[in-house]
Amino acid sequence: MPAGIANIPSLQETFQNYFLMGNIVSGPAFESPRFDVLKYHFNIATAENAMKPDSLQREKGAFTFAQADGMVDRVLAAGMKMHGHTLAWHQQSPSWMNYEGIGRQEAVDNLVNHTKTVAEHFRGRVVSWDVLNEAIGDNPPNPQDWRASLRQTPWYKAIGAEYIGIVFRAAREADPEARLYYNDYNLDNKNKALAVYQMVKELNEQNPDVGGRPLIDGIGMQGHYRIGTNPEDVASSLERFISLGVEVSVTELDVQAGAEGVLSESQAVDQGLVYAQLFKVFKEYAPHIARVTFWGLEDSMSWRAVQNPTLFDKNLQAKPAFYGVADPDAYIRDNKKTVNKEAKRTKALYGTPRIDAAAPDPAWDKAPEIAIDQYLMAWQGAKGTAKVLWDREALYVLANVEGAELNKASPNAYEQDSVEVFVDENNGKTSYYEEDDGQYRINFAGEQSFNVPAGTEGVESAASVRGASYTVVMKIPFKTIRPEKGTLVGFDLQINGASVRGPRQSIAVWNDTSGESYRNTSGLGILELAAE
Ligand code: XIL
């Protein structure tokens, strides 16, 4: 018996009373012994790429089903079920289908024709479809308004929000039996989850009878997670979706840990704990969960191979993650350690400095120095130190960065050489951004970019460069609190280091190593506003 089977329980048997257990298939998945391991643990498959629009209709009107058919046949012959992924998406679609500037009628024709042809073709062979993938934008600022939260894709720009109803109706018509899913990532983010919830709620209320049932049967939570993912956030989104009366599936589960293909023993245990906590949650909500599918069998085959995100290593040996999944309670009992590290604390002194980065105000001199030197990516690039002052009106941050490439070529502000300040004014440690929270970024050239729910009036900043070092100074007005001596504020600092070519290669932080500070304040450090 190959590794991956010998002496370990079958996951599909372990979970037979809970939900289907799935994994992905691509060409190499069918090789031996990989396919034996796949069949042993999983009873449903998703094609990793073969059923995406660019695989099935690269040239307009010329459908190419051979490869996908071959996969589906082998999966079904092995006694497994098949899930379809994905009928409509803004990515991995041929450019003729949904290009920028496409006209409305052409877009509708392409969308409906592709959806109908594909769903009809696989009818009877797939139990469910991801009808639409990733239609909601990231971090929607006003998630109650789902239309305003839609990703600005060519489908949306050409057709408007109705494209969603159009694609789901076409799929239902073509395959009335298949369960039809809306699928997206980062749904542990409360704001994104709320936008999806509002969308499915409204569309199902308005379309209660599309071939005998509401328009959308299910919500797929992709589940591309990491060590910093909070299982409670996953649980609260699950609960929210379930309250709509739809089924939920976890459709692309993986948990990144370690880097560059290396996973230390302690990282492997942490990863096992995240999987265990997630499966504890999934078991709890199992009556409403149809399926849990992993996005990759073994680490070396994963789309995120360097971050070791799956249950099996490259020799198909079960990792701690496997045992975390197979028996969450036992795993948590045996490996319990303090998963949540205690937040670091520092002080801001009272004072009002000039906003000058070239010749910093002497008011900073006595403030304690904060080291921004915990790296989140494999590359250890730009790092630095900071000092903080406060007065009744604002926080003031002075940061000195060294070892920077001084590159701001990336269109994504967060990839440019820059300093970020995270503020949680009421130290509420929420897992999403509230009005009092904010992310303030300034690059080495002094350009500002913010992610702040309640406006950024009065932010001031300055920057100054010397060789590979730079200094930034920021004034960040308090939005919601009246600060006084002793007030505790959630606070963190991050230095983004660009590579010479532009993309970010390094991230250094003061306290929160989860990589989630931009949307989740629960991991921030603590800043005490000290004596006047
Ligand atoms: C990924 C595949 O794993 C890669 O092989 C491919 O190069 C890119 O797409 N969300 C999805 C999946 O819905 O289709 C993506 O799959 C991963 C993110």
Boltz pocket constraint, residues with backbone or C-beta under 6 A from the ligand:
constraints:
  - pocket:
      binder: B
      contacts: [[A, 48], [A, 49], [A, 133], [A, 222], [A, 252], [A, 303]]
      max_distance: 6.0
